[in-house]
Structures are given as structure tokens and as C-alpha cells.
Amino acid sequence: MKTEVRSYWLNSMLKIALPVLENLANDNLKERLPNTNPSCHKNALLEAFGRTAYGISPWLELEGLTGEEKKMQESCRKLFHKALANATDPKAKDYMIFGGDEDERQPLVDAAFLCSALVRAQNSLVNNMDGKTKEQLIRCLMITRRIRPLDNNWVLFSAMVETGLSLLGGDYDKNRIRNYVCKMLGWYKGDGLYGDGEIFHFDYYNSFVIQPMLLDIMNCFKDMEQEMLPVVLQRSKRYAAILERMISPEGTYPIVGRSVCYRFGAFQTLSQMALYHSLPEELTPAQVRCALTAVIKRIMEGPCIFDENGWLITGFCGYQPDLGERYINTGSLYLCTTVFLALGLLQEDPFWSDEAQPWTSQKLYSGQNMAADKAIKL
């Protein structure tokens, strides 16, 4: 049964990710990716690729797999490198926009997601990248420096691009990274939650971007704000606990705030804390696995979220185009892959191997006694 759960996660992830990887590796993503929002479709290719890579990279990095999963992983690693070569080659049909008009900002976002994938898979993606592709990618990332980030979670996109450049051996600006990290830390509001800039927004951007990217950047530069790294980790643990409590006994969760079309990507921080073996003490890996599985099944087995060709469609549970903000296109939707970060753990890890356990809302709604929830003060 536990093996079947992992297989379900893997098959769900691949069903979402493979159309992007395969088409881009074959240099025909531009031709086939549906144009659902002409006003921002020109950025859809980089969105689809960067966000897919962001979610699947821990699995691509994982060593020790065997059997069919190992074969599939090796195939996907090859697809990624072919895809990256096309995405960054000006001669390829699928060459992507990393910068353009002065008012065009979106490429910065998805260049950062792509760099986040490199951070999470430094051996399989960075160390195994051929020299030509690495040079192409560095040139593309340098283009994004023309884009000034908005005064909100976007500061982490600029910091992450610089982090990616550092991993690739490019010319990077560590002061820019430090300044933007400090800015984000200054927007902390309490109890594990950051503002999206000075203002607090009740949405899932603490999980889509802020907490995971902040932690990944700081882990790459252990000398940066060193005294704050344990604090940032504790905040992420607290936010992971909050996310787990949001999952109902039926696997539903509050549909609140912007970008709900990113679906179960809302639980990236919870999956990331499981991946890093950093779950809060009150959560066991098995209960988190069960809770996230319930969420994944609720979406994957609900009203269809794919079109007839296997591409994600705009919506939350089915086709709900009115839920898509003006910046949402087909490529945007692939941020949902971040729920699958825990596939970066081997089958033998307690996350996968321990017996199933009820999650918090299941326990409480069944009448089980539990300790009261508590806020954190740091």
C-alpha cells in the first residue's frame, strides 16, 4: 500500500510534467502549448518550464532509486537537459524570452524558478550540464538583470537569479542577494508568516514563493545572516504546521487569495519541510504523507484538470477560467508541481515507509484529544 502511494504521487507528477519536458526537448513546446491568454502567452514557455523544473528537481536529484522509477528518472534527466539546451539556444524554435521591453517583468519570475531547480538539484542539473548550455543559460540569466523587481516577494526572484549565476560559475552579485534577503526578512509579520512586501496578503504566497525560496537561498550562502537561518527555518516549520491544519478530513483546503489556480502547489512549504526532515515536532512524516495524498487525490480525481491533449487547464478543480487572474496562462499553472517535493526522499525514508496515520483535522473531528495549537514568538 505504501509503495502504491509513492507510485500514485510519481504518476501524478509525471502526468503533469512530461508534456512540458517532452515537447521542449523536441523543440516544439511553442507550437503545442495552448494559448489561453494572448496578453501574456509570450512568457508561457518559460513559465511552464521553470515551474515544472522547480517542482520535480528534488526527484531528479535523488540517488539510490532502482527499477522502473530509476529508468524514468534517467529519462527525465535527459529530457531536462535537452529542454534546457533548446530553451536557451537563440537558434531553437523554443528559445525563451528572458527579458524584453522595459515594462516586461515576468521573465524574472520564471528565470528564478528555473534557478531554484538548479539549487535543489546541483549534482544532476548543474554538474551534469554541458558547457555550451551552461554558457547559454548564463547569458539568458544576465538578461533578467535589466528587470527591476517589484517591492514584494519579487525581491527573492532577483536574489535567486544571482544565486543561480553563482552555481553556474557566472558573474553574480552577492550584495544584491544579501540586500533582498534582508528586505524580505524585514517584512516578517509574526507566527511564521511574512508580508508580501509591507502589506500582509491572505493567500498562499508564503508557500508558492516566500518561505521555500528564502530558505533555499540562505542555505546556499551559510555565511549570510547566519544568525537568522535557524529562525527562518523555525518560521517555515510553523507555517508547515499551519498548512497541515488547513487540510480537512476530506482532503479539501481553503480556497482563498490570488493564484488559486496553482492548485496543490499551495502546500510546497509542507512538502519541503518533509523533504528536509524539518517537520515540526507535532507532525509525523506519515501523517503529512497521508494529508498531502488526500489533497492530491482530491484535485487529480475531481473534475478533469487537463485538456484533451494532456495540458493543465485554468481553474482549481476543473475548468474555471474566471479564477484566472490577468497574469495566468497555461504555463503559469505548472507551479502545482511543487507539492511533489517529497518525492526527493527514497522509498525507505519514514515519510514513505511508516504506517499511515491520521492528520490533525482527522484526529480532531474524530474526537481525539490533542494539545492546543500555539503561535511562535520569533
Secondary structure, 3 states (H helix, E strand, C coil): CHHHHHHHHHHHHHHHHHHHHHHHHCCCHHHHCCCCCCCCHHHHHHHHHHHHHHHHHHHHHCCCCCHHHHHHHHHHHHHHHHHHHHHCCCCCCCCCCCCCCCCCCHHHHHHHHHHHHHHHCHHHHHHCCCHHHHHHHHHHHHHHHHCCCCCCCCHHHHHHHHHHHHHHCCCCCHHHHHHHHHHHHCCEEECCEECCCCCCCCCCHHHHHHHHHHHHHHHHCCCCCHHHHHHHHHHHHHHHHHHHHHCCCCCCCCCCCCCHHHHHHHHHHHHHHHHCCCCCCCCCHHHHHHHHHHHHHHHHCCCCCECCCCCECCCCCCCCHHHCCCCCCHHHHHHHHHHHHHHHCCCCCHHHHCCCCCCHHHHHHCCCCCCCCCCCCC
